[in-house]
Amino acid sequence: MIPLTTRTPDEAAVRYPREIAAAVTLPAACAALVAPHDGPLPRTAAVAVLTACAALAPRFALIDFLAARDHPDPRGIAAFDPFLDETPPALRGWGPEPDRARVRVAGDRCAEAWQWWRTEDPSADTASGAAGALAIASWCSWALGSTARAQTRAQHALDTCATDPLAAVVLRSVRAGSCPTWECR
């Protein structure tokens, strides 16, 4: 509940703080998911990924970013606008096949962010970001053709937050036998 003292007349500035935080941290999350480093995901990177994945619009932008063949600069990524932007074709497995190594690393790092949440901050307030990160990890698995891993990750995401829309879409796609139909180069 937002206190009355912080409300503005149109409530636009305080109504969606999670979405604002997700959009602000989106470039940092993109950079963390594709950065060339070994070892576990650093704490700051895990927090950026969890924060960016707390809202659906930035997750669509993440999928578009991860699937982009031209490897765009993470600093230039903006959140998806459902009123202006078309749904990313990569969400449905359409378009040019993404860089498999990039998608695999990003999926594993999203799963690491979820694991970090489980061990360090399993609060209900951050559960939507953790579920969102694991939903992105499930999409990455699905995009690579690993339906068993995609199903497992999507189910764990739904166990974390039962209303996660992206995890539900990936799980339905896997159960329906839907696979990506990437264009051949």
N, C-alpha and C positions, 0 to 999 in steps of 0.2 A: 504494500500500500504506500502510495506516495503522500507524504504529509501535505496538508493544505497550505502550509507556509512556503512550500517550494513550487507550487503550481503556478503556471503562467496562464493568462486568459485563454489561450488556445491549446495549452498543454503540450505543444509540439516539441518543446525542448526537453521535457522530462518524461514524456510518456514511454519512450523506447530506449532507455539507457543501455540495455544489453545490445541492441542493434547498432547503436552509435559506437560502443566500445568494439564491437566486432568489425565494423567498417574501418575504424581507426587502426586496429592492429592487423588488418588483412595484409598489407605489404610485408610486415615483419613475419607473419606466418608463412607467406609464400616463400620468402627468402630462407626461412628455417627449413622448409620442406625440401628444398632443392640444393641447399648449401653443400659444398663438397667437404664433409668432415666424417671422420670415423668415430666409433664409440657411441655411447648413449646420447640421446637428445638432451642438450643442456636444459636446466630448469627454466631459464628465461624463454627459451624457444618453446618449451612445452606449454608454458603459460600463454605465450602469443598464439599458439595453435589452438588451445582450448578456448581462448577468448574470441578468436576469429570465427571459430566453428559454432559459437553459441547461437548464431542466427542463420537462417536459411539462405538469404541473399548473398552473404559473403561466401558461403559454401559453393553456390553456383559459380561465383567468380573463381574460386579455387579450382573447381573442376575444369573450367575453361582455361585457366592458367596452366594446369598440369598437362592438359591435352594439347596445348599449343605447340606445333612443330617448330616454330621460330624462336622458342625459349625467350619470351618477353622479359623485360626487366621487372622484377618484383615491385620496385618502387612506383611503377606506373599502374599498378592494378587497382581498380576501383570496384566497389561492391556492385553486384547485379541489381539493376533497376527493373522490377517486374512490369512497369508501365512503359518503359522505353526499349529495353533489351529483349532480344529473342532468347528463348530457352537455349542454353548451350547444346549444340548437336551432340557433343561428347557425352552428355548425360545419358543419352539413349544409345550410345555406341555408334554414332554416325560420324562421317567425315574422315579426314586423314587419320591413320593410326598414330597414336601418340608414341613418344619415345618410351619404350618399355622399361628401360632402366630407370628413367626419371619417375615414372608412375610407380614402379615397385618401391623405390627408395621413399617416395612421398607417402605411400600407403603404410610402409613399415614405421615411418616416423609418426604418422598419425596414431597408429596403434601404440607406439611408445608413449605418446602424450596421454592417451587414455590410461595406460598402465601407471604412469606417473600420478595421474589423478587418483586412481584407486589406492595407491600407497601413501600419498602425501596429503590429499585434500578431498576425501570422498563426501563432500557436503552436497546437500540437495541443491544449493544455490548454483553450484558449478556443474551440476549433472548434465544440463543441456549442452554445454560446450564439450564435455567428455563424450557424450553420445554422438554429437556432431562430428567430432574428430574420428571416432570409430566408424561412423557412417561413411565418411570420406575414405577411410581405409578399406571399407567393404566395397565401395565403388571402384577403387583402384584394383582390388582383387578381381572384381567382375570384369573390368576393362581389360585385364590381362588374361581372362579366360579361366581363372581359378575359382570355379563356382563353389567348391566346398569351403574354401577360405572366405569367400564373399558371404556365404550363408552364415558361417560361424560368427564373423565380425558383425554382420547386420543383426543377428540375434542378440549378441552381447550389447550392441548399441541400444536395441529395444528393451533389453533388460535394465539398462541404465536409465533410459527415459522412454517409456512406452509409447509416447506420442511423436517420436522423431520421424518426420516425413521422409527424409532421404533414406534412412535405414529401411523403412517400410517399402519404399519403391524398389530398392536393391533386392530385398528379400522376396518381394513379389516377382521380380524379374527372374531371379534364380529359380524359384519354384515353378514358374511358367516355362522354364527352359529357354528363356530369351538370352541370346548372346550378342555381343557387339558385332556389328557388320562394318568394320572399318574398311575404308577404301584402300585398294591396292595401289602401291606407288608405281 
